[in-house]
Amino acid sequence: MPVKKEIGCHVFLLALTVFLSAVLTAPYTAAQTSKKTATTQNSKTKTPAKSGSTSTKKTTAKPATKTAASSKKPAKAATKSPAKASDTKQKQVAETERGKVRQQLTHLKKEIGKTETEKGKAADTLAKSEEAIKSTNRTIQELEQKHASTENRLGQLTSEQSQLEKTVAQQQDQLAKLLQEQYISGNEDRMKLLLSGDNPNRINRELQYMTYISEAQAKLTIALRANLKTVDGKRQQTESTKQELEKIAQQKQTQKQKLEKEKAERAVLLAQLSSKLKEQQKQAERLAQDEKRLSSLVDNLARKIEEQRKAAAARKAAAAKKQAAKKGQKPQKVEAVADAESAKSSFAQQRGRMKLPVRGTITAHYGSKRADGPSWKGIFIQSGHGADIRSVANGEVVFADWLRGFGNLIIVDHGAQYMTIYANAQTLRKKVGDNVKGGDVIANVGNSSDNTQTGLYFEMRHNGRAFNPMDWVTTR
């Protein structure tokens, strides 16, 4: 299902792009066509008038001209009505589709914001998971060391206990023999020895020997009791150590289970981040395509403007030549770049004195790296919703429409290939062909692009290339 949805999404976006391209280019094409038609019809209308003025039969030429004109007027009306109806219908369809696109963009912006938030949370969770895994590994290592140390201690205790048990057994044997000898001889031996009348030295030795046996028996008894107590203590220590080993083994098992769980969670997080990374890469590609689309639009506008200027200069030169021919003067050469150079001087001389188009806070600077795409080609000024956006200098509006990736967009031509771009607007206050002065309100702040912030995206370009606006404006 995700693959089918993704394919369907790509197909929808492709169809939407084609449709928007048609919508965006249709007004310009229609305007150019209407201009060409009007020019052709005017030239056709003027030609009979001139021929009529130079003819000797003025009365017959003028009615013919009027008749031709009157016969052409119904034809114009007949051709204009269907065109207007078609344009109106196309405009309504375009407005409907544009509304749908804006709703989709608004939803997409919210989803992107959620994704960014989730991405940050996932990164924090992943960092915590990594730290937990490290801590668990350290705990397991400590338990392993403790287990090994306890095993060694248990071995020593077992060996000591075994040795003590052997000693106790020997002492018990010795004591048993002494008790047996004492029991057999009894106390009568000592009395008989004293009353025997034997050699006193022998009697003394025998008595000392008996005393020694009694003392040895007493010492052996004390040592045996002490050893028995020690053996009992060793047994208790051994049992306690065995219980400790079992506890350590349980802790190790618990920590290993915890580690496996954390590793599984980490794997899930990595998969999620990987998926989000791929989505961000796609978004970066879309941003790059948006930038390419804007640059292409600017280049096309610049080329058309230059062609129009050259055509205007050519018409001006032809008119001057014709006027000079009528007056008998020599033709005067008209430079095609005269207007462009004067405009360049007018705009370029304002460098450092122009003001920013809107009040606010600059949150993205020219040349700074985006988190998920190419570097900024302009600046983003965060501002209040609906704030006035003003043109930074005199010029002519050459584009005023919605453009994918930039929302509602206005481009002002200042001459000499200088252009300023105002994007992410809520409302466009000017249309193509309007002349504006520096400080005129041309739009209002919004968030009609993919940017989740409310504000203005502003660019300056010369010969199609973006340059740092902050080098040309003053913030005072």
N, C-alpha and C positions, 0 to 999 in steps of 0.2 A: 503493500500500500504506500509507504513513504516514497518509493521510487516513482510510482504512478503520479503521486501528488507533485513531486518535484518536476517531472516531465510536463505535467499540466501547467504548473506555475511558469516554467520556461516558455511554453507555447503562448500563455496569456501575456507575459511580459513582451515577447517578440511582437505579437499582434498589437499590443498597446503602443509599443514604440513606433511601429509603422503608421498606426492611426494618428498619433500625435505629430509625427513628422509631416503627414499630409495636412493636418489641421494647421500646423505652424507655418507651412510654406504656402498654403492655399491663399491666405489674405494677400501676401506679397505678390504672388503670381497674378491674382485677380487684379490687384492695383496696377501692376505693370501692364497688363493686357488692356485695362480700361484707359490707362494713360496713352498707350500706343494707338488705340482706336480713336481716342479723342483728338490726338495730334494729326492722324491721317484725315479724319473728317474735317478738322479745321483747315488743313492745307487744301483739301478739295473744295471747301467752301470759299476760301480766299482766292483761289486761282480764277474762277469765273468773274469775281468782282474786279480783279485787276485787269483782266482782258476786256471787261466791259468798260472800264475807265479809259483805256487807251484806244478803244474803238471809236470811230467817227459816228456810229449809230448808237448813241447812248440810250435812247428810248427803247430800242428793240433789244439791247443786251441786258438791261436791268430786269425787264419782265422775265426773260429766260432764266436769269439767275434766281429770281424769286420763286419761279415755278419749280426749278430744280431743288431749291432749298425746301420749299413746301412739300415737294414729293418725298424728300429724304426724311423729314421730321416724323411722319407716321412710321416709317421703317425703323427709325431709332426707338420710338416708343414700343413698337412691337417686339424688338429684340431685347429691350431692357427689362420688360416685365417678367418674363420667365427667369432671366438671370438673377433679378432681385429676389424673386421667390425662392430660387434655388439657393442663393447665398444665405437668405434668412433661415431656410430649413437646415442648411449645413451648420450655420452658426448655432442654432438651437441644439442640434445633435452634439456639436462640439462642446457647448456649455454643459450639457447633460453628462457627457463623458468626462469632461474636466472635473465636474463635481464628484463623480464616482472615483476618479483618480485621486483627488484630494482626500476623500474619505479613506481610501486605501493607504495613502501616504501617512495620514494621521495615525491610523491603526499600526502601520509599520513602524512609525517613530516610537510609539508606546512599547511595541514588542522589542525594538532595539534597546530602549532604555531598560526594560526588564532583563534582557539578555546581558547587558553590561553589569547590572546589579548582581545577577546570578553568577556571572563570571567572577566578579570580585569575591563574592561569598564562597564560591567553589575553590578559588585560589587560597583563601584563608583557611577553609576546611582542609584542603590538601596539605597546607603547611602544618596545621595541627596534627593531621594524620601522620605525616612524616616524623614529627617530633614524638608522637605517641609510639610509633614503631621503634624509633631509636631508644626511647625510654624502656620499652618492653624488652628489647634486645639486651640492654644493659642489665635489667633485672634478671633476665634468664642467665646471663653470664655470671652475675653475682651468685645466683642460686646454684649454678654448676660448680663454682669454686667452693661455695659453702658445703655442697653435697660431697665433693671430693674430700674436703677437710674433715667433715664429719665421718666419712667412711674410714679415713686414716685413724681418727680418734677411736672409732669403734673397733678397729683392728687391734690398736694398742691395748684398749680396755679388755678385749677378749683374750689377748696374749697374757696380760697381767693377771686376769682372773684365772686363767688356766694354770699359771705358775703358782699363784697363791693356793689354789685348790690342791696342787701336788704337795706344796709345803705343809698345808693343813693335814693332808692325809698322812704324810710322814710323821708329823708331830702327834697325830692321833695314835699312830702305831707305837711310837716311842712311849707315849703316856700309858697306853694300854699295857705295854710290857712292864713298865715301872709299877703300875697299879697291881699287875698280876704278881710280880715278885714281892711287893709289899704285902699283898694279901696272903701269899703263901707263908712268908716268914713271920708276919704279924708283929705285934709289940713284944711278944714273949722272947724273941731272939735277943732283944736289947737287955732284958732282965736276966736271961740266962747267961749272957755274956758277962754282966757285972758280977753275978754270983758264982761264976765258974772257978774263980781263983786262978785263972791263967795269968800269963805275963801281962803286967799293966800296960806295957807299950803296945802289945798286940790288941789289948782291949781298947786302948785309946784310938788306935788306927781304925779298928772296926767301927767304933762309935763315930769317928769323923767321916768314914765312908758312908755310914747310914745317914749322917746329917747332910752330906753332899747329895746323896740320892734324894733326900726329902726336898732340899733347895732346888735341885734340878727339876724335880717334879713340879714344884711350885712355879718356877720360871717358865717351864714348858707349858704349864696350864695357862699362865698369863699371856704368853706369846700366842698360844693357840686361840685364846679368846679374842685377842687383838686381830689376828689374821682372819678369824671367822667374821668379825665385824667388818674388816676391810673387804673381804670377799662379798659380803652382803651389799656393801656400798658400791663395789664395782658392778655387781649385778644390776643394781638400781640405775647406775650411770649408763650401763649398756642398754638397758630397756628404754631409758629416756632418750638415748642417742638413736635407737632404732625408731622410736616414735617421731623424733625430730627429722630423721631421714624420710619417713613416710610423709610428714607434713611438707617437707621441701619438695618431694616428688609430686605431691598434689599441687603445690604452688607453681611448679614448673609446668605441669599439665595445663593449669588455668592460664598461665602467661602465654603458653604456646597457642592455646585456643584463641586468646585475645589477639595475639599477633596475627594469626591466620585471618581473623575477622577484620582487623585493621588493614591487612594487605588486600583483602577482598574489597573493602570500602575504597582503598586507595586506587585499586584497579578501575572501579566504577567511576571515581572522580577523574582519573586520567582519561577514561573513555569519553566522559562528558566534556572535559576541557578540550580534548582532541576534536570532538564534534563542533564545539563552539569555535575553536581555532579555524577549522575549515570554513565555517560560516563567516567568521571575521575576514578570512582571506577572500572569500567571495565578495564580501562587502567592500574590501579594499579594491578589488578588481572593478566593482561597480563604480566606486569613487573615481578610479582612474578613467573609466569610460565616460563618466560625467564630465571630468576635466577635459578629456579629449573632445567631447561633444561641444562644450563651451568654447574651447579654442577654435574648433572648426566653424562654429557660428560667428565668432569674432572675426576670423579670417575672411569668411564669406561676406560679412557685412562691410569689412574694410575694403575688399575688392570691389564690391558693388558701389560703395561710396566713391571710390577712386574713379571707377568707370563713369559714374554720374558727373563727377567734377570735370573729368576730361571732356565728356560730351557737352557739358555746359560751357566749358572754355572754348570748345570747337565752335559751338553755336554763337558764342560771343564774338569770336574771331571772324566768323562768316558774316555776322551782322555788321561788324565794324568795317569789314572789307567792302560789303555792299553799300554801306553808307558813304564810305570814302569814294567809291566809284561814282555814286550819284553826285557828290560834291566836287568831283574831279581831283581829289586829293590822293596822295600815295597811301597804299594800304599800310596800316600800323599793326605790327606784330603784337599779339596778346599772349602773355606767358600763361600756360595752363596751370602752373604751380603758384601763381600769385596769391590766390585766395588761401591756398593751403599754407603758404609760408607766413601770411599774416596771421592765420589762425594759430599756427605753431608758435609764433612769437607771442601772441596773446596768452596762450595756455602756459607755455614754458616760462614766461616771465613771472607767472604767479607762483612758481615753485617756492615752497617755504612759507607762503602767505595764505594758502587755501585752508579752510577749516574742515574738520571731519563732518561727514554727512548727517550724523546723528549723535546725540549725547548718550553716554553710557560708559561701560567698562570693557576694555579690550581684553578678551579672554584667549584669543589665538592670534599669534603674530606671524607676519610674513616669513617664510622659510623654516618655521618650526615644524618638527616632525609630528604627524598625526599618530594617534595610538593604533589605528587600524587602516592606514592608507598612506598616500604620498604626502609630501610636504605641502603646507599651506601656500597658496599662490597670492593670497591677500590677507586681510585681517577680519576677525569676527568681533563685532561690538555688541555686547549684551546690553539690551535696553528694554524699556517698558513696552508692553503690548500697545500698538496703535500710535507710538511716537512718530513724529514727522521725520521723513527722510528727505534731505535737501541735496540738490545738485551742487557739486563743489565748484563748478565753473560754467560759463556760457557754453551752449552746445545744442545739438539736435538729437532728439530721441530716435534711435534707429531700430530698437527692439523693445517691445513691451508685451511680454507674454509669459506663460509658464514653461519652464524647461526642467526636464528630469534631472534630479540631483541638486537643483538650485531653487526650486519653487518659483514663485512669482519674481520675474527678473526684468530689470530695466537696464538698457545699455545706452549711454549718451556719447555721441561723437563730438569731440572738441576740435577736430581738424588736425591735419598733419599726422594722421595715423594715431592720434591720442584718443583713447576711450576710457571711460569709467564704467564700472559694472556694480550694480546694486541688486543683491539677491536675498532670498528668504523673506520677502515682503508679504504683508497681509493683503494690502490693497495697492493697486497701481493707479496713480492719479494722472498720469500722462499716457499719450498714445503715440504710435509711430508717426513721425513727421512734425511733432510739436517742437518748437524752439523754446529752450529754457535758459534762464539766467542763473548765475551763481547765487545760491540761497533759495531758489524756488523749490517748493515742496513737490516732489515727484512721486512719492509713495509713502506707505505707513508700515511700521515695524510689525512683524509677525513671526511665524515659524512654519512657513509653507514648504520648506525643503525637508531633507532627511535629518537635519540637525534638530535635536531635541530642545535646544535652548531658544529662547525668544530674543531676537536681535537681528542685526544686519551683517551680511557678508559683503565686503567691499573690496574691489580690485581696481588697479590702474594698469593699463596696458599701452604699449607703444609698438607699432608694427606687429601686433599680435602677441607680443611677449609681455608677461607680467613683470612688474617691478615693485619695489617696496613703497607703499603709499605713505608710510611715516616719514620718508625723506622729502615729501612734497607738501605735507600739511603741518599745521601748527596746532598744538593742543591748548594753547593759551586763549 
